[in-house]
Amino acid sequence: MKELLDDIDRWRATGARVAIARVVDIEGSGPRLPGAAMAVNEAGEVTGSVSGGCVESAVVAEALAILHGDAPARVVTFGYSDDDAFAVGLTCGGIIRLFIEPLDW
């Protein structure tokens, strides 16, 4: 999470809203360990990584939905057997769970 702070501080200085996505659980093989994080601002800019690129675009879409009030903070699951996860490239055979929430200043 520390590597995200410079970008989050820069976004905060401009008044941008930010969502944080964190890996909270993996089952089987996963691209990143629990604790891996990524931040997304309301313009769609990204810092950090939760999957090494496998599901980042889907996470951005989820984060933007939360920031725009279209969805609540929540746990999102991606796995090999999940059609959506396969579509975004999670082919490592495991399951990852991410908690995505708006960052309150």
MOUR-V646067 format. One record per backbone hydrogen bond with DSSP energy under -1.0 kcal/mol. CO is the residue of the C=O (numbers start at 1). NH is the residue of the N-H. E is the energy in kcal/mol with one decimal. If there is no record, write none. Layout:
CO_NH_E / CO_NH_E
This chain:
1_4_-1.8 / 2_5_-1.1 / 4_8_-2.5 / 5_9_-3.0 / 6_10_-2.1 / 7_11_-2.7 / 8_12_-2.9 / 9_13_-2.1 / 11_16_-2.0 / 12_15_-1.5 / 17_42_-1.8 / 18_103_-3.7 / 19_40_-2.4 / 20_101_-2.3 / 21_38_-2.2 / 22_99_-2.6 / 23_35_-2.7 / 25_97_-2.8 / 27_95_-2.4 / 33_36_-2.1 / 36_23_-2.7 / 37_49_-1.5 / 38_21_-3.0 / 39_47_-2.1 / 40_19_-2.8 / 41_44_-2.5 / 45_41_-2.2 / 47_39_-2.7 / 51_54_-1.1 / 55_59_-2.2 / 56_60_-2.5 / 57_61_-1.8 / 58_62_-2.1 / 59_63_-2.9 / 60_64_-2.7 / 61_65_-1.9 / 62_66_-1.9 / 63_67_-2.6 / 64_68_-2.2 / 65_70_-2.4 / 65_71_-1.0 / 66_69_-1.3 / 74_100_-2.8 / 76_98_-3.0 / 78_96_-3.2 / 79_82_-1.5 / 82_86_-2.7 / 83_87_-2.1 / 84_88_-1.5 / 85_90_-2.4 / 86_89_-1.2 / 89_91_-1.4 / 94_80_-1.4 / 95_27_-2.5 / 96_78_-2.8 / 97_24_-2.9 / 97_25_-1.3 / 98_76_-3.1 / 99_22_-2.2 / 100_74_-1.9 / 101_20_-3.1
